[in-house]
Amino acid sequence: MMLVFSVLTSLVLTFLVKQGARARVRYFLILMFAFVILSVVGGWLMYPFPF
């Protein structure tokens, strides 16, 4: 589910912020990678806390 959120959010932000195909592709990949990595790190940090 977080992967779908990462892709869709990155796609929308890319079209709002960047112009030009090459800049959009690069920005999209960087944002998607950041969202996925931060989601995994956040889940890993919250794992020890039993909520």
C-alpha positions as CSV (number, residue, x, y, z in Angstrom):
1,M,0.0,0.0,0.0
2,M,2.8,2.4,0.8
3,L,4.4,1.6,-2.6
4,V,1.2,2.8,-4.4
5,F,1.1,5.9,-2.2
6,S,4.8,6.6,-3.0
7,V,4.3,6.2,-6.7
8,L,1.1,8.3,-6.9
9,T,2.4,11.1,-4.6
10,S,5.7,11.3,-6.5
11,L,3.9,11.4,-9.8
12,V,1.6,14.3,-8.7
13,L,4.4,16.3,-7.2
14,T,6.6,15.8,-10.2
15,F,4.0,17.2,-12.6
16,L,3.4,20.2,-10.2
17,V,7.0,21.1,-9.7
18,K,9.2,20.2,-12.7
19,Q,9.0,21.0,-16.4
20,G,10.6,19.0,-19.2
21,A,10.6,15.2,-19.6
22,R,14.2,14.6,-18.4
23,A,13.8,16.7,-15.3
24,R,10.5,15.1,-14.4
25,V,11.8,11.5,-14.8
26,R,14.8,12.3,-12.6
27,Y,12.7,14.1,-10.0
28,F,10.1,11.3,-10.0
29,L,12.7,8.6,-9.4
30,I,14.4,10.5,-6.6
31,L,11.1,11.2,-4.8
32,M,9.8,7.7,-5.2
33,F,13.1,6.3,-3.8
34,A,13.0,8.7,-0.9
35,F,9.4,7.9,0.0
36,V,10.0,4.1,-0.1
37,I,13.2,4.3,1.9
38,L,11.7,6.6,4.5
39,S,8.7,4.3,4.8
40,V,10.8,1.3,5.4
41,V,13.0,3.2,8.0
42,G,9.9,4.6,9.7
43,G,8.4,1.1,10.0
44,W,11.7,-0.3,11.3
45,L,11.9,2.4,13.9
46,M,8.4,1.9,15.1
47,Y,8.6,-1.9,15.2
48,P,9.8,-2.2,18.9
49,F,6.9,-0.1,20.2
50,P,3.7,-2.3,20.7
51,F,0.8,0.0,20.0
